């Protein structure tokens, strides 16, 4: 029979709770920055040309930034930003649970798995969103200068791998929570 001995230093729970509360606040700041940053970048023509065009595989290619392109870009950015906001809300809920001492619960496990699924979706969908954004940025170009650039980077693959790992960790946490609950009923 295996015995687990908890040798955490005194006050470790308090430090962990404070850190988790702090991280909860950081996730909220991340939500605000993601939404505000998206609006800021798409409403500034210079940022669209200098920051977004290279990110979409259009470095060195002519792009035309019109108000219609900017509005279309904002609309196209809504799904990835919504996924990011949802991910950060899940992370915030996990950190809030940790701050209140909820560590091995079903809710934590479910939220960790959701974060994993969101990262998998991000890895799969980002090349498509970048391609669509490239089309939007070159849509107003003259004939022969419209570009469809599909780029799949290592980061897209890594998002999927990390997401799959978090889904597996979520499943494991859920089983651990079930076992912890079962053991608590014996005592």
Secondary structure, DSSP 8 states (H G I E B T S, - for coil): ---------TTHHHHHHHHHHHHHHHHHHHHHHHHHHHHHHHH-HHHIIIIIHHHTT-TTS-----HHHHHHHHHHHHHHHHHHHHHHHHHHHHHHHHHTT--SSHHHHHHHHHHHHHHHHHHHHHHHHHHHHHHHHHTTS-TT---------HHHHHHHHHHHHHHHHHHHHHHHHHHHHHHHHH-
